Amino acid sequence: MAARKKAVKKTAKKAAKKTRRSAASSVPGVSRIDQESTRTHGYFVRVGYHRTKEGAWRPKHRAFFGDASHGGKEKAFKAAVKWLKTKQA
């Protein structure tokens, strides 16, 4: 019985590891978009939320950093983080 509990714990740990976010997407305000149907790949950045007249919350600043236009996934992420830092300063 104890061996079965250990096996269940190991399986749960493996499942938890699969659902964890990568280091790239752990920056608050930066989201990865990979949408094959529209061939959209890149990072979407939102910062500075404010309330609209209708009462909804919307980002004050937002920008998209595409992989193709920035020369790859890593460069697009670096550009997104750089832009985010300029808006937060």
N, C-alpha and C positions, 0 to 999 in steps of 0.2 A: 504494500500500500504506500509506503514512504517513497519507494522508487517511482511510482506513478506520479506522485505530487511533484517530485523533482523534474520529471519529464514535462509536465504541464507548465511548470515555471520557466523551463528553458524555451519552450515553444512560445510562451507569452513574451519573453524577452526578445526573441527573434522578431516577432510581430511588431513590437514596440520600436525596434531599430529600423524596420522598414518604413514606418510612418514618420520618423523624425525628419525634420527639414534639413536641407544642406546648409552649409555655412553661408553660401551666397544669398539665400533667401532669408537669413536671420536678421537683416538690417531692417528696422522698423520703417515703414513707408515705401519700401521697394518690393514689388511683386513680380514674379516671373510669369510671362504669358507664352504658352506654346499651344497654338490653336491651328491644327493641321488643315481644317476645312477652309480657312481663309488664308493659309500660309503666313500666319502672324507669329513671329518669334522675337521676343525681346523682353525688356523690363519696363514696367509702368510704375512711375513714382508719384506719390501724392503726399502733400504736406500742408500744414496750416489750415486745419478745418475750422469752418465758421457756420453759423446758423443762417439759413435763408429766411425770407419773409414768410414762407409757408411753414417754417419750423423744421425743415429737414437739414441735416448736416451735410455739407459739401466741402471738398478740398479747395483751398484758396489757390494753390499752385499744383499743376499736374503736368507731366511730360512722359512721352514714350521714347525709349531708346532701343531701336531695332538692331538685331544681330547683323543683318546684311549691311545696313548703313554705317555701322561702327566697326566693321571688320571682324566680327565674331562675338561669341557669347561673353567671353571674359572682358573684352574691350567695352562692350555695351554695358556690362555691369559696373565697370570702373567709371564710365561716363555718367551713369545714373547716380552713383554714390557721390561723385564730384558735384553734380548739379544739386543734389539734395543738400549737401553741406553749404553751398552758396545760398540757398534759400533759407536755411536754418540760421545762418549767421546774422 
